[in-house]
């Protein structure tokens, strides 16, 4: 079974790529993988196995 997480991403004026990279890496450490980046990078959808 899969579980999903949706986060809203707000673009900043500076260091946006570094902030996004840091966020993606933090979720990856928890076992999440990116399923989709939607709506001009304003929403990121993650997926992972629920019974891990």
N, CA, C, O and CB atoms as a CASP TS submission, in Angstrom:
PFRMAT TS
TARGET T0000
AUTHOR 0000-0000-0000
METHOD Language model
MODEL 1
PARENT N/A
ATOM      1  N   UNK     1       0.850  -1.181   0.000  1.00  0.00           N
ATOM      2  CA  UNK     1       0.000   0.000   0.000  1.00  0.00           C
ATOM      3  C   UNK     1       0.893   1.240   0.000  1.00  0.00           C
ATOM      4  O   UNK     1       1.946   1.262   0.636  1.00  0.00           O
ATOM      5  CB  UNK     1      -0.966   0.000   1.229  1.00  0.00           C
ATOM      6  N   UNK     2       0.463   2.245  -0.708  1.00  0.00           N
ATOM      7  CA  UNK     2       1.205   3.504  -0.807  1.00  0.00           C
ATOM      8  C   UNK     2       0.551   4.580   0.048  1.00  0.00           C
ATOM      9  O   UNK     2      -0.654   4.553   0.297  1.00  0.00           O
ATOM     10  CB  UNK     2       1.289   3.969  -2.270  1.00  0.00           C
ATOM     11  N   UNK     3       1.366   5.519   0.490  1.00  0.00           N
ATOM     12  CA  UNK     3       0.832   6.719   1.125  1.00  0.00           C
ATOM     13  C   UNK     3       1.432   7.913   0.409  1.00  0.00           C
ATOM     14  O   UNK     3       2.529   7.835  -0.146  1.00  0.00           O
ATOM     15  CB  UNK     3       1.147   6.756   2.665  1.00  0.00           C
ATOM     16  N   UNK     4       0.709   9.009   0.426  1.00  0.00           N
ATOM     17  CA  UNK     4       1.078  10.201  -0.329  1.00  0.00           C
ATOM     18  C   UNK     4       1.151  11.400   0.597  1.00  0.00           C
ATOM     19  O   UNK     4       0.469  11.459   1.620  1.00  0.00           O
ATOM     20  CB  UNK     4       0.079  10.461  -1.467  1.00  0.00           C
ATOM     21  N   UNK     5       1.992  12.358   0.220  1.00  0.00           N
ATOM     22  CA  UNK     5       2.124  13.616   0.952  1.00  0.00           C
ATOM     23  C   UNK     5       2.172  14.730  -0.081  1.00  0.00           C
ATOM     24  O   UNK     5       2.888  14.633  -1.077  1.00  0.00           O
ATOM     25  CB  UNK     5       3.406  13.628   1.878  1.00  0.00           C
ATOM     26  N   UNK     6       1.414  15.779   0.157  1.00  0.00           N
ATOM     27  CA  UNK     6       1.394  16.934  -0.731  1.00  0.00           C
ATOM     28  C   UNK     6       1.861  18.136   0.076  1.00  0.00           C
ATOM     29  O   UNK     6       1.331  18.421   1.150  1.00  0.00           O
ATOM     30  CB  UNK     6      -0.034  17.172  -1.343  1.00  0.00           C
ATOM     31  N   UNK     7       2.859  18.840  -0.453  1.00  0.00           N
ATOM     32  CA  UNK     7       3.304  20.064   0.213  1.00  0.00           C
ATOM     33  C   UNK     7       3.142  21.234  -0.750  1.00  0.00           C
ATOM     34  O   UNK     7       3.271  21.083  -1.965  1.00  0.00           O
ATOM     35  CB  UNK     7       4.785  19.940   0.693  1.00  0.00           C
ATOM     36  N   UNK     8       2.862  22.375  -0.192  1.00  0.00           N
ATOM     37  CA  UNK     8       2.793  23.602  -0.983  1.00  0.00           C
ATOM     38  C   UNK     8       4.162  24.259  -0.927  1.00  0.00           C
ATOM     39  O   UNK     8       4.781  24.353   0.133  1.00  0.00           O
ATOM     40  CB  UNK     8       1.671  24.573  -0.458  1.00  0.00           C
ATOM     41  N   UNK     9       4.616  24.706  -2.075  1.00  0.00           N
ATOM     42  CA  UNK     9       5.936  25.323  -2.154  1.00  0.00           C
ATOM     43  C   UNK     9       5.769  26.769  -2.556  1.00  0.00           C
ATOM     44  O   UNK     9       5.144  27.072  -3.572  1.00  0.00           O
ATOM     45  CB  UNK     9       6.853  24.576  -3.152  1.00  0.00           C
ATOM     46  N   UNK    10       6.330  27.663  -1.759  1.00  0.00           N
ATOM     47  CA  UNK    10       6.258  29.087  -2.064  1.00  0.00           C
ATOM     48  C   UNK    10       7.620  29.537  -2.580  1.00  0.00           C
ATOM     49  O   UNK    10       8.646  29.381  -1.917  1.00  0.00           O
ATOM     50  CB  UNK    10       5.829  29.917  -0.808  1.00  0.00           C
ATOM     51  N   UNK    11       7.594  30.091  -3.766  1.00  0.00           N
ATOM     52  CA  UNK    11       8.828  30.577  -4.363  1.00  0.00           C
ATOM     53  C   UNK    11       9.304  31.803  -3.595  1.00  0.00           C
ATOM     54  O   UNK    11       8.523  32.709  -3.304  1.00  0.00           O
ATOM     55  CB  UNK    11       8.627  30.907  -5.864  1.00  0.00           C
ATOM     56  N   UNK    12      10.583  31.821  -3.275  1.00  0.00           N
ATOM     57  CA  UNK    12      11.178  32.963  -2.599  1.00  0.00           C
ATOM     58  C   UNK    12      11.957  33.812  -3.580  1.00  0.00           C
ATOM     59  O   UNK    12      12.086  33.471  -4.756  1.00  0.00           O
ATOM     60  CB  UNK    12      12.083  32.506  -1.460  1.00  0.00           C
ATOM     61  N   UNK    13      12.465  34.902  -3.089  1.00  0.00           N
ATOM     62  CA  UNK    13      13.227  35.791  -3.954  1.00  0.00           C
ATOM     63  C   UNK    13      14.677  35.356  -4.098  1.00  0.00           C
ATOM     64  O   UNK    13      15.325  35.667  -5.098  1.00  0.00           O
ATOM     65  CB  UNK    13      13.169  37.199  -3.423  1.00  0.00           C
ATOM     66  N   UNK    14      15.191  34.635  -3.099  1.00  0.00           N
ATOM     67  CA  UNK    14      16.589  34.215  -3.173  1.00  0.00           C
ATOM     68  C   UNK    14      16.749  32.807  -2.626  1.00  0.00           C
ATOM     69  O   UNK    14      15.961  32.349  -1.799  1.00  0.00           O
ATOM     70  CB  UNK    14      17.491  35.190  -2.402  1.00  0.00           C
ATOM     71  N   UNK    15      17.764  32.144  -3.094  1.00  0.00           N
ATOM     72  CA  UNK    15      18.139  30.797  -2.647  1.00  0.00           C
ATOM     73  C   UNK    15      17.004  29.791  -2.808  1.00  0.00           C
ATOM     74  O   UNK    15      16.921  28.828  -2.046  1.00  0.00           O
ATOM     75  CB  UNK    15      18.579  30.836  -1.196  1.00  0.00           C
ATOM     76  N   UNK    16      16.137  30.002  -3.779  1.00  0.00           N
ATOM     77  CA  UNK    16      14.994  29.116  -3.961  1.00  0.00           C
ATOM     78  C   UNK    16      15.441  27.698  -4.303  1.00  0.00           C
ATOM     79  O   UNK    16      14.912  26.735  -3.747  1.00  0.00           O
ATOM     80  CB  UNK    16      14.077  29.656  -5.055  1.00  0.00           C
ATOM     81  N   UNK    17      16.400  27.557  -5.205  1.00  0.00           N
ATOM     82  CA  UNK    17      16.861  26.227  -5.582  1.00  0.00           C
ATOM     83  C   UNK    17      17.473  25.493  -4.394  1.00  0.00           C
ATOM     84  O   UNK    17      17.246  24.295  -4.222  1.00  0.00           O
ATOM     85  CB  UNK    17      17.875  26.321  -6.717  1.00  0.00           C
ATOM     86  N   UNK    18      18.239  26.193  -3.583  1.00  0.00           N
ATOM     87  CA  UNK    18      18.860  25.570  -2.417  1.00  0.00           C
ATOM     88  C   UNK    18      17.803  25.145  -1.395  1.00  0.00           C
ATOM     89  O   UNK    18      17.913  24.075  -0.796  1.00  0.00           O
ATOM     90  CB  UNK    18      19.865  26.534  -1.770  1.00  0.00           C
ATOM     91  N   UNK    19      16.788  25.975  -1.197  1.00  0.00           N
ATOM     92  CA  UNK    19      15.721  25.623  -0.255  1.00  0.00           C
ATOM     93  C   UNK    19      14.944  24.413  -0.742  1.00  0.00           C
ATOM     94  O   UNK    19      14.641  23.510   0.038  1.00  0.00           O
ATOM     95  CB  UNK    19      14.771  26.806  -0.051  1.00  0.00           C
ATOM     96  N   UNK    20      14.616  24.390  -2.047  1.00  0.00           N
ATOM     97  CA  UNK    20      13.893  23.257  -2.603  1.00  0.00           C
ATOM     98  C   UNK    20      14.724  21.989  -2.502  1.00  0.00           C
ATOM     99  O   UNK    20      14.207  20.939  -2.123  1.00  0.00           O
ATOM    100  CB  UNK    20      13.511  23.525  -4.056  1.00  0.00           C
ATOM    101  N   UNK    21      15.989  22.072  -2.833  1.00  0.00           N
ATOM    102  CA  UNK    21      16.876  20.911  -2.736  1.00  0.00           C
ATOM    103  C   UNK    21      16.939  20.390  -1.301  1.00  0.00           C
ATOM    104  O   UNK    21      16.875  19.181  -1.075  1.00  0.00           O
ATOM    105  CB  UNK    21      18.288  21.273  -3.231  1.00  0.00           C
ATOM    106  N   UNK    22      17.064  21.287  -0.343  1.00  0.00           N
ATOM    107  CA  UNK    22      17.098  20.886   1.059  1.00  0.00           C
ATOM    108  C   UNK    22      15.805  20.201   1.485  1.00  0.00           C
ATOM    109  O   UNK    22      15.834  19.197   2.197  1.00  0.00           O
ATOM    110  CB  UNK    22      17.356  22.092   1.941  1.00  0.00           C
ATOM    111  N   UNK    23      14.676  20.743   1.049  1.00  0.00           N
ATOM    112  CA  UNK    23      13.379  20.146   1.377  1.00  0.00           C
ATOM    113  C   UNK    23      13.254  18.756   0.768  1.00  0.00           C
ATOM    114  O   UNK    23      12.834  17.819   1.447  1.00  0.00           O
ATOM    115  CB  UNK    23      12.232  21.043   0.884  1.00  0.00           C
ATOM    116  N   UNK    24      13.615  18.612  -0.507  1.00  0.00           N
ATOM    117  CA  UNK    24      13.544  17.309  -1.166  1.00  0.00           C
ATOM    118  C   UNK    24      14.448  16.291  -0.469  1.00  0.00           C
ATOM    119  O   UNK    24      14.063  15.136  -0.291  1.00  0.00           O
ATOM    120  CB  UNK    24      13.935  17.438  -2.645  1.00  0.00           C
ATOM    121  N   UNK    25      15.629  16.714  -0.083  1.00  0.00           N
ATOM    122  CA  UNK    25      16.549  15.809   0.610  1.00  0.00           C
ATOM    123  C   UNK    25      16.014  15.383   1.978  1.00  0.00           C
ATOM    124  O   UNK    25      16.193  14.231   2.374  1.00  0.00           O
ATOM    125  CB  UNK    25      17.910  16.474   0.774  1.00  0.00           C
ATOM    126  N   UNK    26      15.374  16.276   2.690  1.00  0.00           N
ATOM    127  CA  UNK    26      14.802  15.925   3.995  1.00  0.00           C
ATOM    128  C   UNK    26      13.705  14.871   3.846  1.00  0.00           C
ATOM    129  O   UNK    26      13.659  13.908   4.612  1.00  0.00           O
ATOM    130  CB  UNK    26      14.239  17.179   4.690  1.00  0.00           C
ATOM    131  N   UNK    27      12.830  15.051   2.869  1.00  0.00           N
ATOM    132  CA  UNK    27      11.773  14.060   2.645  1.00  0.00           C
ATOM    133  C   UNK    27      12.355  12.737   2.161  1.00  0.00           C
ATOM    134  O   UNK    27      11.852  11.672   2.521  1.00  0.00           O
ATOM    135  CB  UNK    27      10.751  14.587   1.627  1.00  0.00           C
ATOM    136  N   UNK    28      13.402  12.792   1.354  1.00  0.00           N
ATOM    137  CA  UNK    28      14.049  11.560   0.879  1.00  0.00           C
ATOM    138  C   UNK    28      14.617  10.759   2.054  1.00  0.00           C
ATOM    139  O   UNK    28      14.558   9.529   2.046  1.00  0.00           O
ATOM    140  CB  UNK    28      15.175  11.893  -0.130  1.00  0.00           C
ATOM    141  N   UNK    29      15.154  11.431   3.045  1.00  0.00           N
ATOM    142  CA  UNK    29      15.679  10.747   4.238  1.00  0.00           C
ATOM    143  C   UNK    29      14.574  10.003   4.987  1.00  0.00           C
ATOM    144  O   UNK    29      14.844   9.025   5.683  1.00  0.00           O
ATOM    145  CB  UNK    29      16.355  11.757   5.178  1.00  0.00           C
ATOM    146  N   UNK    30      13.342  10.464   4.844  1.00  0.00           N
ATOM    147  CA  UNK    30      12.197   9.831   5.500  1.00  0.00           C
ATOM    148  C   UNK    30      11.559   8.755   4.617  1.00  0.00           C
ATOM    149  O   UNK    30      10.542   8.170   4.989  1.00  0.00           O
ATOM    150  CB  UNK    30      11.155  10.886   5.869  1.00  0.00           C
ATOM    151  N   UNK    31      12.156   8.495   3.447  1.00  0.00           N
ATOM    152  CA  UNK    31      11.662   7.448   2.566  1.00  0.00           C
ATOM    153  C   UNK    31      10.724   7.917   1.473  1.00  0.00           C
ATOM    154  O   UNK    31      10.204   7.094   0.720  1.00  0.00           O
ATOM    155  CB  UNK    31      10.981   6.431   3.365  1.00  0.00           C
ATOM    156  N   UNK    32      10.491   9.219   1.364  1.00  0.00           N
ATOM    157  CA  UNK    32       9.594   9.756   0.341  1.00  0.00           C
ATOM    158  C   UNK    32      10.333   9.910  -0.978  1.00  0.00           C
ATOM    159  O   UNK    32      11.523  10.223  -0.992  1.00  0.00           O
ATOM    160  CB  UNK    32       9.006  11.107   0.786  1.00  0.00           C
ATOM    161  N   UNK    33       9.634   9.692  -2.088  1.00  0.00           N
ATOM    162  CA  UNK    33      10.149  10.007  -3.411  1.00  0.00           C
ATOM    163  C   UNK    33       9.157  10.946  -4.093  1.00  0.00           C
ATOM    164  O   UNK    33       7.954  10.890  -3.835  1.00  0.00           O
ATOM    165  CB  UNK    33      10.380   8.708  -4.258  1.00  0.00           C
ATOM    166  N   UNK    34       9.673  11.803  -4.961  1.00  0.00           N
ATOM    167  CA  UNK    34       8.814  12.759  -5.664  1.00  0.00           C
ATOM    168  C   UNK    34       8.011  12.015  -6.719  1.00  0.00           C
ATOM    169  O   UNK    34       8.573  11.310  -7.557  1.00  0.00           O
ATOM    170  CB  UNK    34       9.653  13.902  -6.312  1.00  0.00           C
ATOM    171  N   UNK    35       6.719  12.174  -6.674  1.00  0.00           N
ATOM    172  CA  UNK    35       5.829  11.600  -7.673  1.00  0.00           C
ATOM    173  C   UNK    35       5.537  12.620  -8.765  1.00  0.00           C
ATOM    174  O   UNK    35       5.524  12.293  -9.951  1.00  0.00           O
ATOM    175  CB  UNK    35       4.523  11.117  -7.023  1.00  0.00           C
ATOM    176  N   UNK    36       5.302  13.863  -8.346  1.00  0.00           N
ATOM    177  CA  UNK    36       4.949  14.898  -9.309  1.00  0.00           C
ATOM    178  C   UNK    36       5.224  16.276  -8.732  1.00  0.00           C
ATOM    179  O   UNK    36       5.046  16.509  -7.536  1.00  0.00           O
ATOM    180  CB  UNK    36       3.479  14.777  -9.718  1.00  0.00           C
ATOM    181  N   UNK    37       5.656  17.179  -9.588  1.00  0.00           N
ATOM    182  CA  UNK    37       5.754  18.595  -9.252  1.00  0.00           C
ATOM    183  C   UNK    37       4.698  19.286 -10.099  1.00  0.00           C
ATOM    184  O   UNK    37       4.734  19.201 -11.326  1.00  0.00           O
ATOM    185  CB  UNK    37       7.214  19.185  -9.513  1.00  0.00           C
ATOM    186  N   UNK    38       3.768  19.962  -9.458  1.00  0.00           N
ATOM    187  CA  UNK    38       2.601  20.486 -10.172  1.00  0.00           C
ATOM    188  C   UNK    38       2.479  21.996 -10.018  1.00  0.00           C
ATOM    189  O   UNK    38       3.071  22.609  -9.130  1.00  0.00           O
ATOM    190  CB  UNK    38       1.330  19.812  -9.671  1.00  0.00           C
ATOM    191  N   UNK    39       1.700  22.559 -10.902  1.00  0.00           N
ATOM    192  CA  UNK    39       1.294  23.969 -10.835  1.00  0.00           C
ATOM    193  C   UNK    39       2.474  24.918 -10.669  1.00  0.00           C
ATOM    194  O   UNK    39       2.559  25.653  -9.685  1.00  0.00           O
ATOM    195  CB  UNK    39       0.326  24.171  -9.692  1.00  0.00           C
ATOM    196  N   UNK    40       3.385  24.894 -11.641  1.00  0.00           N
ATOM    197  CA  UNK    40       4.538  25.806 -11.634  1.00  0.00           C
ATOM    198  C   UNK    40       5.351  25.711 -10.349  1.00  0.00           C
ATOM    199  O   UNK    40       5.730  26.728  -9.768  1.00  0.00           O
ATOM    200  CB  UNK    40       4.069  27.235 -11.830  1.00  0.00           C
ATOM    201  N   UNK    41       5.612  24.505  -9.918  1.00  0.00           N
ATOM    202  CA  UNK    41       6.418  24.216  -8.727  1.00  0.00           C
ATOM    203  C   UNK    41       5.762  24.681  -7.430  1.00  0.00           C
ATOM    204  O   UNK    41       6.452  24.816  -6.419  1.00  0.00           O
ATOM    205  CB  UNK    41       7.772  24.866  -8.859  1.00  0.00           C
ATOM    206  N   UNK    42       4.463  24.927  -7.425  1.00  0.00           N
ATOM    207  CA  UNK    42       3.795  25.366  -6.207  1.00  0.00           C
ATOM    208  C   UNK    42       3.309  24.203  -5.364  1.00  0.00           C
ATOM    209  O   UNK    42       2.936  24.391  -4.206  1.00  0.00           O
ATOM    210  CB  UNK    42       2.638  26.260  -6.547  1.00  0.00           C
ATOM    211  N   UNK    43       3.307  22.998  -5.932  1.00  0.00           N
ATOM    212  CA  UNK    43       2.855  21.838  -5.179  1.00  0.00           C
ATOM    213  C   UNK    43       3.755  20.663  -5.540  1.00  0.00           C
ATOM    214  O   UNK    43       3.997  20.387  -6.715  1.00  0.00           O
ATOM    215  CB  UNK    43       1.354  21.515  -5.474  1.00  0.00           C
ATOM    216  N   UNK    44       4.248  19.974  -4.508  1.00  0.00           N
ATOM    217  CA  UNK    44       5.096  18.802  -4.714  1.00  0.00           C
ATOM    218  C   UNK    44       4.383  17.608  -4.087  1.00  0.00           C
ATOM    219  O   UNK    44       3.952  17.673  -2.936  1.00  0.00           O
ATOM    220  CB  UNK    44       6.536  19.006  -4.094  1.00  0.00           C
ATOM    221  N   UNK    45       4.261  16.522  -4.842  1.00  0.00           N
ATOM    222  CA  UNK    45       3.572  15.321  -4.369  1.00  0.00           C
ATOM    223  C   UNK    45       4.612  14.220  -4.188  1.00  0.00           C
ATOM    224  O   UNK    45       5.374  13.912  -5.104  1.00  0.00           O
ATOM    225  CB  UNK    45       2.442  14.875  -5.368  1.00  0.00           C
ATOM    226  N   UNK    46       4.632  13.634  -2.997  1.00  0.00           N
ATOM    227  CA  UNK    46       5.559  12.564  -2.652  1.00  0.00           C
ATOM    228  C   UNK    46       4.783  11.266  -2.457  1.00  0.00           C
ATOM    229  O   UNK    46       3.581  11.282  -2.194  1.00  0.00           O
ATOM    230  CB  UNK    46       6.367  12.918  -1.376  1.00  0.00           C
ATOM    231  N   UNK    47       5.486  10.144  -2.589  1.00  0.00           N
ATOM    232  CA  UNK    47       4.894   8.830  -2.364  1.00  0.00           C
ATOM    233  C   UNK    47       5.928   7.951  -1.659  1.00  0.00           C
ATOM    234  O   UNK    47       7.131   8.119  -1.855  1.00  0.00           O
ATOM    235  CB  UNK    47       4.422   8.178  -3.712  1.00  0.00           C
ATOM    236  N   UNK    48       5.449   7.010  -0.835  1.00  0.00           N
ATOM    237  CA  UNK    48       6.313   5.999  -0.227  1.00  0.00           C
ATOM    238  C   UNK    48       5.446   4.808   0.137  1.00  0.00           C
ATOM    239  O   UNK    48       4.223   4.920   0.228  1.00  0.00           O
ATOM    240  CB  UNK    48       7.065   6.560   1.031  1.00  0.00           C
ATOM    241  N   UNK    49       6.089   3.662   0.346  1.00  0.00           N
ATOM    242  CA  UNK    49       5.381   2.483   0.810  1.00  0.00           C
ATOM    243  C   UNK    49       4.941   2.684   2.247  1.00  0.00           C
ATOM    244  O   UNK    49       5.743   3.070   3.098  1.00  0.00           O
ATOM    245  CB  UNK    49       6.257   1.231   0.681  1.00  0.00           C
ATOM    246  N   UNK    50       3.688   2.427   2.519  1.00  0.00           N
ATOM    247  CA  UNK    50       3.160   2.626   3.867  1.00  0.00           C
ATOM    248  C   UNK    50       3.689   1.578   4.838  1.00  0.00           C
ATOM    249  O   UNK    50       3.944   1.891   6.001  1.00  0.00           O
ATOM    250  CB  UNK    50       1.640   2.591   3.847  1.00  0.00           C
ATOM    251  N   UNK    51       3.856   0.349   4.382  1.00  0.00           N
ATOM    252  CA  UNK    51       4.326  -0.735   5.240  1.00  0.00           C
ATOM    253  C   UNK    51       5.816  -0.952   5.039  1.00  0.00           C
ATOM    254  O   UNK    51       6.240  -2.034   4.635  1.00  0.00           O
ATOM    255  CB  UNK    51       3.553  -2.032   4.954  1.00  0.00           C
ATOM    256  N   UNK    52       6.600   0.060   5.318  1.00  0.00           N
ATOM    257  CA  UNK    52       8.038  -0.058   5.112  1.00  0.00           C
ATOM    258  C   UNK    52       8.759  -0.428   6.368  1.00  0.00           C
ATOM    259  O   UNK    52       9.983  -0.567   6.359  1.00  0.00           O
ATOM    260  CB  UNK    52       8.596   1.214   4.577  1.00  0.00           C
TER
END
